[in-house]
Amino acid sequence: MGLGGGLLAAIFVTEALVHGGFFVPYAVGVFVMVGLCARFFGKVRLPVYIAATLGLTALLLLIGIP
């Protein structure tokens, strides 16, 4: 739940950055909601989730989005 949720949030964040920031509120919402689900249902610690999301976001920005 943590790594997959981090990937989902990272995808939304990078899409928000690519499209000029129009989807930033959606990306923040996805980040928070997936983080809460990962914490309560997946027993994932929040620092691990945040680190996974930031790392995957940096990786997606480095690789590039088609």
PyRosetta script that sets phi, psi and omega in degrees:
from pyrosetta import init, pose_from_sequence

init()
pose = pose_from_sequence("MGLGGGLLAAIFVTEALVHGGFFVPYAVGVFVMVGLCARFFGKVRLPVYIAATLGLTALLLLIGIP")
pose.set_psi(1, -37.7)
pose.set_omega(1, -176.3)
pose.set_phi(2, -70.6)
pose.set_psi(2, -50.5)
pose.set_omega(2, -178.0)
pose.set_phi(3, -71.6)
pose.set_psi(3, -40.7)
pose.set_omega(3, 177.4)
pose.set_phi(4, -66.3)
pose.set_psi(4, -40.1)
pose.set_omega(4, 176.6)
pose.set_phi(5, -67.1)
pose.set_psi(5, -37.4)
pose.set_omega(5, 176.0)
pose.set_phi(6, -64.1)
pose.set_psi(6, -38.3)
pose.set_omega(6, 177.5)
pose.set_phi(7, -66.2)
pose.set_psi(7, -42.4)
pose.set_omega(7, 178.2)
pose.set_phi(8, -61.9)
pose.set_psi(8, -45.6)
pose.set_omega(8, 178.0)
pose.set_phi(9, -64.7)
pose.set_psi(9, -38.7)
pose.set_omega(9, 178.6)
pose.set_phi(10, -64.6)
pose.set_psi(10, -38.0)
pose.set_omega(10, 177.8)
pose.set_phi(11, -63.5)
pose.set_psi(11, -44.3)
pose.set_omega(11, 178.8)
pose.set_phi(12, -64.1)
pose.set_psi(12, -40.8)
pose.set_omega(12, -179.7)
pose.set_phi(13, -64.8)
pose.set_psi(13, -45.6)
pose.set_omega(13, -178.8)
pose.set_phi(14, -68.2)
pose.set_psi(14, -36.3)
pose.set_omega(14, 175.2)
pose.set_phi(15, -63.8)
pose.set_psi(15, -38.1)
pose.set_omega(15, 178.1)
pose.set_phi(16, -64.2)
pose.set_psi(16, -40.2)
pose.set_omega(16, 179.7)
pose.set_phi(17, -69.0)
pose.set_psi(17, -37.9)
pose.set_omega(17, -178.1)
pose.set_phi(18, -69.1)
pose.set_psi(18, -35.6)
pose.set_omega(18, -176.5)
pose.set_phi(19, -91.4)
pose.set_psi(19, 25.6)
pose.set_omega(19, 173.0)
pose.set_phi(20, 77.2)
pose.set_psi(20, 18.5)
pose.set_omega(20, 175.6)
pose.set_phi(21, 87.1)
pose.set_psi(21, 5.5)
pose.set_omega(21, -178.8)
pose.set_phi(22, -66.0)
pose.set_psi(22, -33.6)
pose.set_omega(22, -176.2)
pose.set_phi(23, -97.5)
pose.set_psi(23, 14.7)
pose.set_omega(23, -178.2)
pose.set_phi(24, -60.3)
pose.set_psi(24, -44.7)
pose.set_omega(24, 177.5)
pose.set_phi(25, -59.6)
pose.set_psi(25, -36.8)
pose.set_omega(25, 177.0)
pose.set_phi(26, -66.7)
pose.set_psi(26, -40.3)
pose.set_omega(26, 179.6)
pose.set_phi(27, -64.7)
pose.set_psi(27, -40.1)
pose.set_omega(27, 178.1)
pose.set_phi(28, -65.9)
pose.set_psi(28, -42.0)
pose.set_omega(28, 177.7)
pose.set_phi(29, -61.6)
pose.set_psi(29, -43.6)
pose.set_omega(29, 178.2)
pose.set_phi(30, -64.3)
pose.set_psi(30, -42.7)
pose.set_omega(30, 179.8)
pose.set_phi(31, -59.3)
pose.set_psi(31, -45.8)
pose.set_omega(31, -178.1)
pose.set_phi(32, -69.9)
pose.set_psi(32, -47.1)
pose.set_omega(32, -176.7)
pose.set_phi(33, -66.1)
pose.set_psi(33, -42.6)
pose.set_omega(33, 178.2)
pose.set_phi(34, -67.6)
pose.set_psi(34, -37.2)
pose.set_omega(34, 177.0)
pose.set_phi(35, -62.7)
pose.set_psi(35, -42.0)
pose.set_omega(35, 177.0)
pose.set_phi(36, -65.4)
pose.set_psi(36, -42.0)
pose.set_omega(36, 177.8)
pose.set_phi(37, -64.0)
pose.set_psi(37, -41.4)
pose.set_omega(37, 179.3)
pose.set_phi(38, -64.3)
pose.set_psi(38, -36.3)
pose.set_omega(38, -179.1)
pose.set_phi(39, -72.2)
pose.set_psi(39, -48.9)
pose.set_omega(39, -173.2)
pose.set_phi(40, -81.4)
pose.set_psi(40, -38.0)
pose.set_omega(40, -175.4)
pose.set_phi(41, -100.3)
pose.set_psi(41, -28.6)
pose.set_omega(41, -177.7)
pose.set_phi(42, -102.8)
pose.set_psi(42, -3.9)
pose.set_omega(42, 179.9)
pose.set_phi(43, 56.6)
pose.set_psi(43, 37.0)
pose.set_omega(43, 178.4)
pose.set_phi(44, -93.2)
pose.set_psi(44, 133.8)
pose.set_omega(44, 177.9)
pose.set_phi(45, -73.2)
pose.set_psi(45, 141.3)
pose.set_omega(45, -175.4)
pose.set_phi(46, -61.3)
pose.set_psi(46, -39.3)
pose.set_omega(46, 176.9)
pose.set_phi(47, -61.5)
pose.set_psi(47, -35.1)
pose.set_omega(47, 177.8)
pose.set_phi(48, -67.0)
pose.set_psi(48, -43.6)
pose.set_omega(48, 178.7)
pose.set_phi(49, -62.9)
pose.set_psi(49, -45.0)
pose.set_omega(49, -179.3)
pose.set_phi(50, -65.4)
pose.set_psi(50, -42.1)
pose.set_omega(50, 178.6)
pose.set_phi(51, -63.9)
pose.set_psi(51, -41.3)
pose.set_omega(51, 178.4)
pose.set_phi(52, -63.8)
pose.set_psi(52, -42.4)
pose.set_omega(52, -179.9)
pose.set_phi(53, -65.4)
pose.set_psi(53, -45.2)
pose.set_omega(53, 179.5)
pose.set_phi(54, -65.2)
pose.set_psi(54, -41.8)
pose.set_omega(54, 178.7)
pose.set_phi(55, -63.9)
pose.set_psi(55, -44.6)
pose.set_omega(55, 179.2)
pose.set_phi(56, -68.9)
pose.set_psi(56, -33.7)
pose.set_omega(56, 175.7)
pose.set_phi(57, -63.8)
pose.set_psi(57, -45.7)
pose.set_omega(57, 178.1)
pose.set_phi(58, -62.3)
pose.set_psi(58, -39.9)
pose.set_omega(58, 177.8)
pose.set_phi(59, -63.6)
pose.set_psi(59, -44.2)
pose.set_omega(59, 178.9)
pose.set_phi(60, -65.6)
pose.set_psi(60, -37.0)
pose.set_omega(60, 177.7)
pose.set_phi(61, -70.4)
pose.set_psi(61, -34.9)
pose.set_omega(61, 179.0)
pose.set_phi(62, -70.0)
pose.set_psi(62, -43.9)
pose.set_omega(62, 179.6)
pose.set_phi(63, -69.1)
pose.set_psi(63, -40.4)
pose.set_omega(63, -178.2)
pose.set_phi(64, 103.2)
pose.set_psi(64, 148.8)
pose.set_omega(64, -179.3)
pose.set_phi(65, -107.8)
pose.set_psi(65, 127.3)
pose.set_omega(65, -179.9)
pose.set_phi(66, -68.9)
pose.dump_pdb("model.pdb")
